[in-house]
Amino acid sequence: NVTIGSEGLDVKIYYFGTKHIPGSNALKPEVKSFERYTVYVVAGVAAFYFFMTLIIPSRREAAMKNFKDMLAGKLEEDDPTLAPAEKEKDMEDRKNPQSENFIAPGNIYRLLAVLHPGKIGFYQWGQFAFKAGVCAYMQLYLPFKIISNIFVKWSFNGIKSPLWALSQGSEFMTMFISVGSLCNLF
């Protein structure tokens, strides 16, 4: 086991002389400059996009329309490729409770509101209430615990290189899919 300190290590190699292996202090300026350049590039691209949106009238109008729609609560855009008859059929399909595209699928809380103990009895209602309680606990406590652990136990070590996402792509996708499936559970 060879431990290289922060200042580095001098290694004597026969016939070749002494070679210096740099330590972690030698890397810090390069890492800091890479972080700084990454921040500059991302900020530059964001500023370019923002100013292009302001300068080009069609993009500015589209951005204002999207912002007003968002304030009005309209989060989905109409599909411009659909004919009016197809839009009507799609809306009817979304209003049909038997359809896969039903606009408001049920959940455990709606079930408790609609099926009160007078309709299904206290035993069955108690089972549903317990499931709703467990579901609410998981929906509130787990995100709280994850966020509190992030702020208490984790420390910020700088911006990750975009190359990290390429080298750790399979691990990232595994985490992303597992969190997505957990979200889909609720």
HELIX and SHEET records of a PDB file:
HELIX    1   1 SER A   24  ILE A   55  1                                  32    
HELIX    2   2 PRO A   57  ALA A   72  1                                  16    
HELIX    3   3 PRO A   84  LYS A   95  1                                  12    
HELIX    4   4 ILE A  108  VAL A  114  1                                   7    
HELIX    5   5 PRO A  117  ILE A  120  1                                   4    
HELIX    6   6 PHE A  122  LYS A  153  1                                  32    
HELIX    7   7 PRO A  162  SER A  167  1                                   6    
HELIX    8   8 GLY A  169  LEU A  185  1                                  17    
SHEET    1   A 2 LEU A   9  ILE A  13  0                                        
SHEET    2   A 2 GLY A  17  ILE A  21 -1                                        
END                                                                             
